[in-house]
């Protein structure tokens, strides 16, 4: 879906919708791959992610996304590297 210089890229996984708003110059396929990577990372952390996992652990979901995105750019897609800091915080509790 496009509007002026922007477009929306989205993907549905079961009952979850992942939506990204970007400039029209961005590659849609790479964003679809990134959404898939996010879902796989959430799946590994939450063990079969669902909307309740995200709702009740919003801080963890934000931490995972913060590890993957910096200043609007994708910085990390390796699930092990993304989940390492979250795992350290889980162990400290």
N, C-alpha and C positions, 0 to 999 in steps of 0.2 A: 504494500500500500504506500503510495507516494503523495506528498503534499508539499508544494513549492520545492525547496531544496532539501527536503527531508524525506526519509522513508522509514517504515516500521517493518522489522523482521521479527517473526514470531514462530514458535513451534510448540506443539501440544504433546505432552507426555502424560498419558492416562488422564488424571484430573488436574494436572498442573499445566499452566500456560506460562511460557517464558517469552517476554517481549523486550525488544531492543529498539530504541529510536536512534537513527544515525543520519549523517549527511548522505545525499544521493550518490556520492562518489564511492562509498564503501562497497566492498564485495559481499554480496548476500550469501554466497556459499560459505565463505570463511566465517561469517557470523552464525550460520546454521551449525557449522562444525563447533564453534565456540559454545553455543547453547548446549550441544550434545556433550561436550566436555564438562560443562557445569553440572549437567544432570548426572553424568557418571561419577563426578566428584562427590556430589550430594549423596548419591546412592552408596558410595563406599563409606562415607562418614556416618550417614543415618541408617544404613542397612535397609535398603528398599525405601527410598524417600517418598513421603506423601505430604499433602498440604498441612497436616497437623504437625509433622516434624518441623516444617519451616515456621509455622505459626508460633509454636511453643519454644523454639530455639532460634529466634530471629537474630540474636546476637551472633550465634555460631554461623548462621547462613551469611551474615554480613562479613564476618571475619574471612570466610572462605572466598567470597567475592572480592574482598579487599586484597587478598593474596594473589588473585588472578588478574585484577584490573588496577592500574595506577594512572591517574590523570586522564581517564577515558580511553586508555590504550591497554590492550591485552599484553600483560607482561609475563605470565606464567601459565602453562597448560599441563605441566607435569603434575599428576595427582599426588604423588608422594611428597613432592616439594610443597605443594599447596597445603596438604593436611598436616605436615610436620609441626608448624607452630600451634595449630589448634590442638593437636595431640599433646604437646608439651603443657598447654594450659589445662587440658583435661586431667593430666597426671598430677598437677599441682593442687588439685582440689581435694 
